[in-house]
Amino acid sequence: MMTTYKHIKLGLFLAGYGHHVASWRHENAIEKGPMDLTHLINTAQLAEKGLFDLVFLADSLFVSESSHPNILSRFEPFTLLSVLSTATTNIGLAATASTTYSEPFHIARQFSSLDHLSHGRAAWNIVTSSITSTAENFNGTKLMEHELRYERANEFVEVTNKLWRSWDKGALVRDKETGAFIDASKLHTIDHEGKHFKVRGPLNIERSPQGRPLLIQAGSSPTGTDLASKVADVIFTAQTQIEDAQNFYKQLKEKVSKQNRNPEEVYIMPGLFPILGDTEEEAHQNYQEIQDLILPEVGLSILAPYVGNIDLSQYDLDTKFADLDLSTGNGVQSRFEIILKEAIKNDLTLEEVYKKVAGSRGHHIFVGTPEQLADKMEEWFKSSAADGFNIMPPILPSQFELFINNVIPILQERNLYKETYSEGTLRQKLGLENE
């Protein structure tokens, strides 16, 4: 008898030109990319055609002339997702919002608004800001230390959850006959006083369809996974080897269990950067074609935040990455460790590392045919390395169209992927309860 598996979860990492750093230079790229609203709407609708669970917007609070073209000029996430909410029906809408340079009241209100506008499809990608220069945009001159950032993040999420619960279900009566507009017993102050925040409440918008948005966490460091185990419904991570992914999956699910949460209701979704072709040879040609478009100065600038914004231009590009002095950095620890491990394993030079990271941001690069990609996804899914994947098309829309039209049908034929959307809110579509 055939074993029945749960369905693979899929998210789209929506980057206007495509996830590859040089995607804007490719002949198939959309000229205005992240600032072309029609293109972004079409891409979200394409993801919905492919029954994707959610579309995900990353965000950055700092740019410079060397920033990724997708980052340098783009729409603010809540504004864009509000528009996309009117152009889609079922797909989840995930915005990144920083706990380092935001206030809980604002974030709780914005996500509740998006949840109402989308009829229950909002998701929050919880991040701490790890780029040193970001502090200079927010009355600061020094980046908050890693552990302190996550201490603040824990309390931040605690406060937002309290604010979302400050309205009970049915608080607004709206009885025209009696004149009763609100049941005051169902509206509460939260009176939170902690180390980082003092918030009275209640929130100034009624309880949203999901109660609270789907919560996503996107850090793989010990402190990041501690936060994820307490609050996240979905974890975005960067794993390139199946053994590492299985180990991360096992350890994180164990952490979730220790928080008295059901690990089956927390979904781990590694990033997947697929470059497809009808044949292996064509796929590798497609990959080499876009890799050759990376300028060295651009590649180094993309790599720099992962190593703590150390000036990498001082090194010869042929220098072995493992030989670089990166001890003074204060960057994305978990991602740096993955990059360093792979560099040591494969004896990579600085040039080889920046090309790998600049294209995929350290995520799992796959080059091959749709059938081979389906094999890879099935292997990771069935061997407890992933519950799904955050798909990062290198070029939009062309490579994403290949995925939708060629990979999705294979997964469906194998009973690995749904044939239609379930009813209800985003949380309910994913098999979770509204709160």
N, C-alpha and C positions, 0 to 999 in steps of 0.2 A: 504494500500500500504506500502511495506517495505521501511524504511528509509535507504538511502545510505550514508555511512560514508566514509571519507577519509581513506586511508590505513595507518596502523601502520608503523612507521619507526623503523628500527632495526640496531643497531651497535653491533659489537663483540669487547669486551675488550680482546685483545689477550695477555694472560699471559702464558708463555711457559708450565708450569706444570698444570696450572689451577689457578683460582683466590684464592682458599683457601690457607691459609698460610702453611698448612700441606699437600698440594696436592702432593708434591714431594715424600712423604712417602707412598702414596697409591699404591697398587699393579698395578693399571691401568695406572699409570703415565709413561710418556716417560722419560728415564733415564737422558738425557742431556737437556730436556725441552727447555728453551729459547735459548740455543745454538745449537739446532738441526735444521738446516735449512730445511731439508726435512720435518720434522714434522710441522714447521711453514708454509711452502708452502702448505702442505696438509690441514692444518687447515683453511688457507685463502681460499683455493679452496672449502672446505666444506661450509664455510660461503657464498661463491658465489653460490654454489649449492642451498643453502637456500634463495637466493635472498636478502641477507643482503645489506643494503645501504652502510655500510662502516665497515672497520676493523680499530680498534683504538689501538695505542701503547702509553701507559703511559711512563714516563721517570723520572729518578731521577739523580741528579748531585752529590749525596753523597751516599756512602755505608759504612757499617762497617760489622764486622763479624756476627752481629746479624740481618742484613738486610733480608727481605723476599727473599727466594731462587730465585724467579723470577726476583728480582732486582739486586742481588749480582753480577751476571755475565750474561750479555745479549748484543745483538747487538745494536749499535747506530741506532736510528729510521730511519734516512734518508737512511742509507746504506741498512737496511733490507727492507724498503718499495720500494726502487729502484729495488731490486731483486723481490719482490712480484708483482711489476708492470708488470714484464715480464711473470709471471706465472698466472695472472688473466686478465680478460677482462673488467668487468663491475663494480666491487665493489670499493667503495671509499677507499682511503688510508690516514689515519689521523695520523699525528705525533704530539707529544707534544713537544713544544719548549718554554723555559722560557724567559720572558721579563726582568727578573731580572739580568740574567747572560749571555745575548746575545747582539748582535748589530743588529739594524734593517736591515742594508744592507746585512749582512750574511743571516739572516732569509728570507728576501725577495728573495734573489738569490736561496737559497736552495729549497724553496717551488715552485718557478717558474720552476726550473730544474725538480723537481718531477712531476709537472703538465705536462710538455712537455713529460717526459719519459712515463707517464701513459695515455697520450692522454686526459688529463683533469679530473683526478680523485683525485687530491691532496686536503687535508684538514689540517688545522692548529688548534690544540688544544692549545689555548692561556692560559698560566698559569703564575703566579708569584711563586717564590720559597719560601716556608714557613718553610723549615727545617733549624734550626739554624746552624748546622755544615756545611751546603753547603757553607756558606760565607767563610769558611776557605779554600775552594778549589779555591777561586777566589780573592785572595789578600785582603780578608777582615777578620775581627775577630768578627763582630757582624751582625746579620740579619737585613736587612732593615725593618723598621716598616711597618705594614700592610697598612696604608693609603698611605705612600710614595711609596710602591711597586706598588699600583694600579695607583697612579699618573703617575709614570714612564710607566706603562703598557699602559695607555691611549695614551700617546704621542708616545710610541713605535709602536702601531698599526696605528696611524695616519701617521707615517713616512713610514711604510711598504706599506700602501695603496698608498701613493704618489709615491713611487718607482715603484710599479706595474703599475701605470698609466703614468710613464715617457716614455713609449713606446705607441704610438697610433697604432691602427690596420693598417696593411699594410705598416709599416715603412720600412721594408726591400723589396726593389724593385727587386733586383737580375736580372736585365735586361742585358743579355749577349750582346745583339746587341748594345745598347747605352753605355754600361759600367757603368750605374747607379746602384749602389749597395743599397744605402739607400736614402730615402726621408728625408733629414735633418730637414724638418719642422715638422716631426712627432716624433722627439726624443727631450726630454726636460730635463733640469736640474730641480731639485725640490727646491733647495736653502732653505732648512728647517733650521730654527734657533729657538730652544725652550729651556726650562729649562734643559732638560736632554740630548738633542741630537742636533748636528749640522751636517747636511748631504747635500751634494751638488747634488749627482746623475749625470746622470741617472743610472738606473740599468744596469748591463753588461750582460743582457740576454733579448732577445726579448719578447714581450707580449705573455703570455701563453694562452692555449686554453680556460680557464675559465676567463681570465682577472686577476682574483685573486682567490686564493684557497677558498674553503668553510671555514668559520671561526667558530670555536667552542670555547665556554668558559666554564670553569669547576669550577666555584666558586659560592657559594650561599649566601655569605655575602652581606650586602647592597652595599658595594663598588664593589664587584664582579658582582652583578646583574646590577649595574649602567653601568659598562663596557659592559656587555652582551647586555643590551638594546640598546646601541649605535652601536655595531659592529657585534654581533654574529648572525650567521644563525642557529646554533644549540647550545643548552645549556645542558650540562651534569650536573646532580644534584643527591643528595642522599636524597631520601624521603622514609620513611618506613611506614607511615600511610597515607591513602587516603585523609583524611581531611587536613593534612599538605600539601600534594601534590597539592590538589585543591587550597589551599590558595596561595601557591608559584606560581602556574600556573597563577592564576588570577592576582596577583600583578605584576608578571614579564611581562605578556602581556600588562598590563596597562602602565608599564614603557616603553615598546616598542612603544606603541601608542603615548606617550608623546614625543618620539624622532622623530615623524612624519614618522615612519616606519610601515609597514603592519604586525600586530601581527600574521596573518595567514601564514606569510612567515618566521617565527622564530619558530623552533621546539624544544620543551622541552622533554628531554629523560632521565628520572631517571635511575639509575643503578638497575639492577635486577639480583639477585643471585639465580638461580633456581636449586634445588636439586630434581631430578625426580625419580619416580619408577612406576612400573605397578600398584601398589596399594599404598594407603596412608601408610600402615604399612611398605612396602618395602622402600618408600621414606624416612620415619623417621629413618629406620635402616641405610640407606645410609648416612643420615645426622649425626647420632650419631657416626657412624663408623669413619667419617673423623674428627669430632670434638674431638674425643678421641685421635687423633694423635697430637694435639697441645701441645707443651711443654710450661710450664708457662713463662719461660724466653723469649721465642720467642713471645708469645702473648703480653707480657708487652712491648717488644721493638716495636712491630707494633702499639700498642696503643699510645705510648709515643709522637710521632709527633703531634697527634691530640690534645694533652693537653699541647703543648709547650715544649716537651722534658724534662718534670719533671721526676725525678727518682722515678718510681712507685714501685721499689723493696723494698723501705722502709716501705711499707704498707703490712699488713696481707691480704691475698687474700680473706678472708671472710669479709673485711671491706666494708660497704655500699659505693658505688661509690659516692653518693651525699655528703658523709661526708669527702671526700678527699679535701685537700687544694690545689687547682689548680689555685690560683689567680696570680701566678708569670709567667704563661706560655704565649708564644706568638706564638700560633700555628694556625691551620686552624679553624678560628672562627665559620664559619657556620656549619662545620661538628661536632665540639665539642658541639655546642648547641643542635644538633639533638641527639647525643649520650647521653648527660646529660638528656635531656627531657625524652628519653625512659628509662633511668636508674631510674629516679625518679618515673615515671609512674608504672614501674614493680618492684620497690624496689630491683634493681639488685646489687649484690656484685661486687667487682673489678674483681674477677675471671670470673663471668658471663659476664661482659662487655668485657673483653679482648677476651673471646672466640667468642662473637658475632662480635666484630670489626675485630679481627684477621682473621676470616674466610671470612668476606664479606666487610671489610673496611667501615663498617657503612651503607652499602647499604641494600636494601630491600631483605631479605632472604625469599625465597618461598620454602616450602617443600610439595610435593604432587604429584598428577598424571598429565600427560599432559593435560587432559581435565580440571582439576581444574586450572592449570596455564593459559590456554586459557581463562577461565572464569575471572580470576583475571586481565589479560591484557585487556580484553574487557571492564571490569568494569572501569578501570582507564582511558582507551582511550575514552570511550563514556561519561564519567562524567567529562571531562575537568580536569583530573589530569595529563595527559601525552599525547604527540603526538607520542610517541614511547618509546623504551627502549634501554639502553646500556646493552646488555646481558653479564654477567660475569660467565661463566661456572666454577664451583668449581674445576672440574677435566677435563683436556684435554687429549685425545679427547672424552673419553667415555660419559661424561655428555652432551657435546655439540652435539654429534651424536644423543642422545636421543631427544634433543630439535629439531634438524633439521628434524629428521625422524618422530616425533610424534606430536610436537606442531604446526609446520608450516602448515601441511595439515589441521588441525582443524581450524586455523585462516583463511586459504584460503576458506574452506567450508563455513565459516561465512561471507565471503566477507570483511574481515578485513585486508587482506594482498594480495599483488600483485601476479599475476600468472607468470609475466615475467618482465624483466628490460625494462625501457623506453630507447629510443635512446638518444644520446648526452653525454655531460659531466656530472660529478657528480652533479653539481648545477642544470642542466636541468633535470636530473633523479629525483631530489627532488622537481621539480616544480618551480625552481628559475631561474632567468635570468643570463646569463654570463655577465661579466662586461668588 
